[in-house]
Amino acid sequence: MPATAIAAVVYKPTDNIEALLAQAARALAADGVKLGGVLQHDIATVIDDPCAMELENLETGESIPLSQELGRGSVACRVDPDALARGSVAVRGAIERGVDLVIINKFGAQEVSGAGLRDEMGETVMAGVPLLTAVGERFLGEWKNFTGDEGALLPPTLEAVLDWWSALPGQA
């Protein structure tokens, strides 16, 4: 698989990476790209919970609550391990069903520590399926180490994502 079949959008904390990846997924799906993977959506303002997040299964549209309720008085946000397991199943199933592209919301703190959807990112690449994700500038070194410094690093623009996809062999 060509190195360009792995791409990470490099972003700063001020970039709205969730919205960009969702926009890219919509545009690619509209062009007939069969998508798999999961995107994170922060829904804190929708349900008045500062920690509220959900994963969207790009293949089915299913929403998976990502935030774990810690109870009254909690000041921390916690990722629900069951939600990550469901996200993992979604990614692995999409690979098995032969999607054209897997999008995973980000290579973040969970993945840096060896958890999150790190294994699923590796499985996607090993299966020969193109992978698109996002990586914060602070984790760029860890991302390069994880990928062996392979793949494309994209600026946080829709045009860059769509150009990357179009440049992949078999997409022109």
Secondary structure as the mmCIF struct_conf table of DSSP 4:
data_model
#
loop_
_struct_conf.conf_type_id
_struct_conf.id
_struct_conf.beg_label_comp_id
_struct_conf.beg_label_asym_id
_struct_conf.beg_label_seq_id
_struct_conf.end_label_comp_id
_struct_conf.end_label_asym_id
_struct_conf.end_label_seq_id
HELX_RH_3T_P HELX_RH_3T_P1 ALA A 3 ALA A 5
STRN STRN1 ILE A 6 TYR A 11
TURN_TY1_P TURN_TY1_P1 PRO A 13 THR A 14
BEND BEND1 ASP A 15 ASP A 15
HELX_RH_AL_P HELX_RH_AL_P1 ILE A 17 ALA A 30
TURN_TY1_P TURN_TY1_P2 ASP A 31 GLY A 32
STRN STRN2 LEU A 35 ASP A 42
HELX_RH_AL_P HELX_RH_AL_P2 ALA A 44 ILE A 47
TURN_TY1_P TURN_TY1_P3 ASP A 48 ASP A 48
TURN_TY1_P TURN_TY1_P4 PRO A 50 CYS A 51
STRN STRN3 MET A 53 ASN A 57
TURN_TY1_P TURN_TY1_P5 LEU A 58 THR A 60
STRN STRN4 SER A 63 PRO A 65
STRN STRN5 SER A 67 GLN A 68
HELX_LH_PP_P HELX_LH_PP_P1 GLU A 69 GLU A 69
TURN_TY1_P TURN_TY1_P6 ARG A 72 GLY A 73
STRN STRN6 ARG A 78 VAL A 79
HELX_RH_AL_P HELX_RH_AL_P3 PRO A 81 GLU A 96
TURN_TY1_P TURN_TY1_P7 ARG A 97 GLY A 98
BEND BEND2 ASP A 100 ASP A 100
STRN STRN7 LEU A 101 ILE A 104
BEND BEND3 ASN A 105 ASN A 105
STRN STRN8 PHE A 107 PHE A 107
HELX_RH_AL_P HELX_RH_AL_P4 ALA A 109 VAL A 112
TURN_TY1_P TURN_TY1_P8 SER A 113 GLY A 114
TURN_TY1_P TURN_TY1_P9 GLY A 116 LEU A 117
HELX_RH_AL_P HELX_RH_AL_P5 ARG A 118 MET A 126
TURN_TY1_P TURN_TY1_P10 ALA A 127 GLY A 128
STRN STRN9 LEU A 131 GLY A 136
HELX_RH_3T_P HELX_RH_3T_P2 GLU A 137 PHE A 139
HELX_RH_AL_P HELX_RH_AL_P6 LEU A 140 THR A 147
TURN_TY1_P TURN_TY1_P11 GLY A 148 ASP A 149
BEND BEND4 GLY A 151 GLY A 151
STRN STRN10 ALA A 152 LEU A 154
BEND BEND5 PRO A 156 PRO A 156
HELX_RH_AL_P HELX_RH_AL_P7 LEU A 158 ALA A 167
BEND BEND6 LEU A 168 LEU A 168
TURN_TY1_P TURN_TY1_P12 PRO A 169 GLY A 170
#
